[in-house]
Amino acid sequence: MPFAFDNTYTRLPERFYRRLAPVTVARPELIKLNDDLAVQLGLAPQALRSAEGVAVLAGNRVPTGADPLAMAYAGHQFGSFVPQLGDGRALLLGEVRDTTGARWDIQLKGSGQTPFSRMGDGRAWLGPVLREYLVSEAMQALGVPTTRALAAVTTGEAVYRETARPGAILTRVARSHVRVGTFQYFLAQDDDEAIRHLADYVIARHYPEVQGAERPYLAFLEAVVARQAELVAQWLGVGFIHGVMNTDNTSIAGETIDYGPCAFMDSYHPDTVYSSIDRGGRYAYGNQPRIAQWNLARLAQALLPLFDGDETQATEQAQAVIDGFGERFEHRYLDRFRRKLGLLEAHDGDAALVTDFLRLLAETKADFTNAFRALCQAAVGSEEAVRAELGGGADFEAWARQWHTRLEREAVSPSARATAMRSANPAVIPRNHRVEAALEAALAGDLTPFNELLEVVTDPWNDRPGSARYTRPPEPYEAVRQTFCGT
């Protein structure tokens, strides 16, 4: 097989992971291969489609140079700390460099039991595998940092959840699978040496720019905070709700990782929740910035032994960095929503203009994606579409007058502004009812709806002929009110 593995995580002490091989499956079959990503990784798609390639993607064959392992980590799950979680159904095969020299993890998700499975079967079933494939590739197309899907295979075996389901394995590609929870694992064991090993490893791999800083570990924390602020601002900009923002699902590299009960909003409201396990709304759309800051505070706590000075001084240094998250996030958030409104410069009053438009969306239960997309037409004087989305009314008319007055402060032609807005406001997202319909069809043996939806959501900025059904919000009988983890 053409994987040119160059593994670094295995050079860390063995308490960071458990080496083991994937559990073989009965009858693996390739159902989706990401040809473009394969080529980027220097892999030959035709080789991955061969019987030998499918055996690798299913875990039936360990390719030369791979060193499969299950990573150890802990995490706060819905605010409660679990001192040992780890890869319970995934194995890191190794690392490869792509055609630009960037390093990527290659992981099999659903590859069988590990020492961290906690009585689970270590498997995945087809629905969640295809959901992660679809949504992660949509996020990539939207420009949001994310793990990616290289391939999906069925196993020829049943997985038992509420009932028997077809088993599947996802080959996931990530900048890193190190999480905030990885640091917490060693904090729980009072293993300062391991925390230092891990921090040095992550800095060298993901944040080399801080190596020469006067206080490199503090600079590392600041860099992670900056990436998380940008990431969550991007989530909010496209109406994305992660669903399980536990610290074990918070990537230290600043990528979106672990697509379980994730969803994109239809009607806008900051309290929107889809996840069936988030009964208290901890990870609601509007709570995501606060939770990101909370998760980063857990990282800061783990890094305290590495900071200079006594405990009090170290705590003050860390607290100052965590307190700075809010300002960083607000700057990134406002910049993103300015562009969604067609504002190319920063002026006083912009935040109020954004807040007032979102309030109108919430009050009218307007569709988040379509309302912002309709503003692209309004920027060139055609306001019928946005009036239809918000139902018109005096409040909208008053807001629109303020918006147009603000637009006039910039020397940009309406057509140029509209073009810029169309690159900030997607025409299409993976709408929950469309995703569920595609997954139901796949379970019945028909992958056509999945492939068609994947093609549309990976070209999100363009108005495609015949794609109206993908931009239409759900009818009441189609609405998806809960999404599920799949474990």
N, C-alpha and C positions, 0 to 999 in steps of 0.2 A: 504493500500500500504506500501511497505517496506522502504520508505524513512525515515531515521532517521535524521530529520532536527535539526541543531544546528546553529541558525541564529544569526549573529552579526551585520550585516549592519543596521538592524532595530533599533539597540540601539543608532545609531547616531540621532541627532535632525531631526525632521520631514521635515525640509526644504531641506534635502538631497534627498528626494524621494516623490512619491505619491503612497499611497496604493490603489490598486484596483484589482478586479478579472479579469481573462482572459474573453474574449468574446467567448461564446460558438459557436460551429460550427455544421453543419447539420448532416454529416455522416462521422465521422472520421474513417480512415482505416490506420493501421500500414503498412508501405511499407519497412522500414528498421530499424533494431535494432542492436546496437553494443553490442553483448553479452559479449565480453571480457571486455569492459569498464564498463558495468553494474555490472559484478562480482567484478571488482576492486573497485567499489563504494559501494559494499556490498548490491547490489540489486539483486533480483531474476529475471532472464530473463523471466521465465514462467509467473511470476506475471505481468510484463510489457506487455506481449503479450495478457493477458486476456482483456476482455471487459472493466473492471475497470481500468486496466493499460493504455489502449489506450485512455480512457476518460481523464486520467491525462495528458498524453502526448499531447493531443489535446486542453487542457485547459477547457474541459467540466466538470471536477471535480477537486477541489482543495484538495490535500491530507492533511491528518492530520499533523500538525506541520508546514506546509507551511505558508508563510506570504507574498503573492505576492505584488510586488511593481515595479514601473517604476522609474529608477534612473535619477536624474537631472545632466546634464552636458552641457558645452558649447563647443566651438572649433573653430579653424582656419580651414576653408575649402578652399583649394587651395589658402591659404595665406590671405583670408578675414575672419575676426572674426565675429562669430555669437554668441551673448551672451546667447542664450538659445537653446539647441538642445534636449538632453534627449532621453530616450528610447521611440521612437515614434511607434515602432511595436514590442516591447519585454517586457517581465516581468520576473523579478528575483523571482523564486518561493521560494528560500531559499538556505541554505548551508548544505552540508553533509560532513562527514569525510570518507575517503576511508579506505581500509584495513590496510594501513600503518599509519593512523592518519592524513594524509594531508587533508586540507580543500578545498572544491570545490563548486563553484556556480553552481546551476541548473537554467537554464534560458529557457523560451519558446520564440522563435523568430518567429514572424508572428502571435502573439496571439491577435491582435485586437488593436483598437484605445486606446490611452492614452492621458493625458493632454499635451503631448509633440508631438503629431502627426502632428501638423501644416497642417491641412486639408488633410493629407494622410489617407488611409484606414486602416493602421495598420496591413496589411496582407502581406504575402509572397506567391510567387507562386512556383510551383514544381521545375522548372529549377534551380533557384538560391539556393534553399534548398539542392538539390542533389549536386550541384557544391560545396557548402560549406562542405557538408558531405564528399565528395570525396577528395577534396584538403586538408582539415584540417587533415583527417586521413592519407593521404600521407605524409604530413609534420611531423606528429607524427612518422611515420615509418622512415623518413629521419633523425630523431633526432633533429628537429627544434622545439623550444618551441612554443606551439600553444594551442588555444582553441580546443575542441574536439566535436564530434557529438555523442550523445547518441542514438538519434532516429529521424526518419522522418515519419510524418504522412500526409496523404492527408485529406482535410476537407470536401469534397463533395460539395464545393462551388466554384464558379468562382471568380477569381481576374482579374480586368481589368487593363491592361497596354496598349500596342499598340492594343491588342485585348483581348478577354476573354482567361484566362489561368486557369488551375486547381490550386486551393489553396492548400497550404501545411504549415506545422509548423515544425521547427527544434528544438529539445531539445539540447541546447548547454551547454557544461561543460567547466568551466574556473577556473583558479586559482583566478581570480578576474575580475570584469567588471569595476573597477575604471580606469579611463583614465587620461591622461594629461588634457583633457578638463574638467574633474570633478573639478580639482583645479582652472581652468580658470573661471568656473561658479561663484565661490565665490569671485575670484579676481575682476570680473566685478561688483560685488555688494559691493565691499569694505568690505567684511565680513571676517576680519582677524580671528575672533574666529572660524568660520567654517573651514577655511584653517588649523588652528591648530588642530581642532578635526579630520579632514580628514587625516592630516599628521600623527598624533598619531595612528590613526586606521590602516593606511597602514603600518607604521613601525612595529606595534605589530603583524600584520598578515603576512607580507611578508618580512620584513627586521629586525627581532628582534636583529640581531647581532650589529645594530648601536645604540641600546637603551642606552648602557653604554658609548657612545662616548662623548668626551668633547663638541662637537658641533653636536648633534644628527641630526638636520635638514640638516645641511651641509653634514654630512656623508650619510644621506638618499639620497640627490641629487647625490652624488658621486656613490652610489650603483645603482641607477636607470640608470645613465649614463653608468656604466659598463655593465649592463644587455642589454641595447639597443645597445651598441657597439658590443657585442657578437651576438645578434640576427641578426642585419643587416649583419654582416660578414657571418653568416650562410645562410641568404637569397642569398647573392651573390655567395656563394659556390655551391649552387644547381641551380642557374640561375632563381631564383624566383623574380617576380615583383609584389609588393603589389597592386599597382594601385591607391590607395586612402590613402596616408599617412597623412591624416589630423590629427590634434591633438586629435580629438575625437575618432580616430581609433588607438591611441598609448596607449597600455596597460601599466599601471604603474607597472605591475608585470613582464614585459619583455616577454610577449607572443605575437605571431601573432594573430591578432583579426580582425574580419570583412572582410571576404572573399567576396568582391564584384567583380569588374572587374580584379581580380588577374590573373596571367598567369605565365607559365614557358617559358623561351626563347627556340626557336629552333636555328636558326642561331645566332651566337654571334655578338652583337654590343652594346657598352655601352649606346647608345641613344635609345635603344629599348623601345617602348611604345605600349601597347595594349589597354588600357582603352579608351573607346569612349569619356569620359568626360575630359580626360587629353590632351587637344588640344595643350597646350604649352610644353608638355614634362616635367612638373615640377617633376613628380614622375617616370621618366625613370629609367631603371635598374641602370645606373651609378650614378644617382643623389641621390639615396636612403641614402647613408651615410650623405650627406650634409643636406638633409631634416630631418633626424633623429636628427642631431645636432641642427637644427633650432627649431624643436619641443621641444627638451630638454631645449632650452633657454626660451621657453614660460613657462615651468614648473619652471625653476629657478626664473623667474619674479614673479610667483605666490607665491613662497616660501620666497621671500625677507623679508616680515614682520616678519618672524620667526627667522631670523638670528641675531646673536649678533652684537652689535655695531651700529653706525649710518648708515644712508642710503648709504653713499659713501663706507664705509667699507663693508657693506653687499653686495653691487653691485660688488665690487672687488673680494670678496670671491666667489660669484656665477659665475662671469666671468671666474675666474681661473679654476673652475670645468668644465664649458662648453668648454673652450679652450682645456682642456685635453681630450675631446672626440676624437679628430683626432688621437692622438697618441695611445689611447686605441684601436680605431677601426683598425688602420693600423697594430697594433701588432696582433690582432685577425684575420684579413683578411689574412695577410701574413702567419700566422701559418696554416690557413685552406688551402690556396693554395699551400703551401709547401707540405702538406700531399697529395694533389691532384696530385702533380708531383712526389710523392714518396720520398720526402726529409724528413728524420726523424730527422735531426739535423739542427741547424740554422748556416748559414755561410754568410759572406759578398757576395753580388752579387746575392742572392736568389731573391730579389725583382725584379731585372732586368730580371732574367730568367722567372719569372711569367709574367711580363709585356710584354716581347717579344713574349711569346707563345700566350697571349691574342691578341696581335697585329696581329699575323699570322691568328688567328681565324677570326678576323674582316675583314682582307684583303681578305681572301678566302671564307668568308661567310660560314664557317664550322659550323656544328651543335655542340653546346656547350657541351651537355651531352655526345654525342657519341665520340667526339674528346678526351675528358678526359678519358672516359672509354677505348678507344683504346690505350691510353698510358699504361694501365695496361699490355697489351700484349707486348708493346714495351719494357717494363722494363725487360722482359725475352728474348729479342732479336728478337721478331716478330713485325716488324714495318710496315707490309703491310697495316694493318687496319688504322693506324693513317696517313700513306701516302695517303691512299684513301680518308680519311676525309678532309685532307688539300690540296689534289691535288699534293703532292710532291713539287718539285721545290727547287732551290738553297737556298732560305731563310730558308725553313724548314730543309734542310740537315745541314745548318750551325748551326741552333738552336739545332738540335738533337745531334750534336757533342759536343756542350757546355753542354747539359743536361747529356749525358753519362759521360763526364769528371767529372761533379759535382757529379753524383751518385757514382763514384769510390772513392770519398773521405769518404764514409761511409762503414763500415765493415758489410754489410747486404747482405745476399744471394739474388739473383734475384727473387727466388720464394717467399721468405718472404716479399720482397718489394712489389711484385705484389699483394700478399694477403692483405697487408696493404692498398695499393692503391684501391683495390676493396671495401674496407670499407669507402673510402672517395669519390669515384666516382660512383654514382648510375648507374645501368644498365637501369633503367626505371624511368620516371617521368610522371605525368599526362599531357601528351601532349595535347595542346589545341584542335587539330582536333579530337582526340580520346574522350576528354571530351564532346565536342559539339555533336559528333555522339551518345554518350551514353545518353545525355540529350534528344536529338531528339527522340531516340527510347523510352525512358521513357515516354515522352509526348504522344507517340502513344500507350502506354500501355505495352511496352515490357521492363522489367527491366533487362533482361539477359545481355545486353552489359554493363550496369552500374555495375552489380554485378561482372562480369568478370574483368572489368577494376579496380574496387576497390580491388579485390583479388591480382592483379598484382602489383599495385602501393603501396600496403601495405607490399610488399616483395621486396623492391627496389634494394637490394644489390646483388641479385643472378641472374645468367643467367638461366632463366627458359625455359625448352623445350616448343616449340610452341609459345613463346612470341615475336617472331621477329616483328610481326605487331605493337606491342606496343613500340618498340624501333626505328622503322623507322620514320624518319622525314616526314612531310607532302609533298605530291606532290603539285605543284603550285596550282592546282584546289582545294586542300584540305586545304590549309593554312588558318588559322584564323588570320585576321588582326586587329580585334577589339573585345574586350570583354565588357560586359555591367553590370551595377550595379544591376539591377533587382528591384529597388525600384519604 
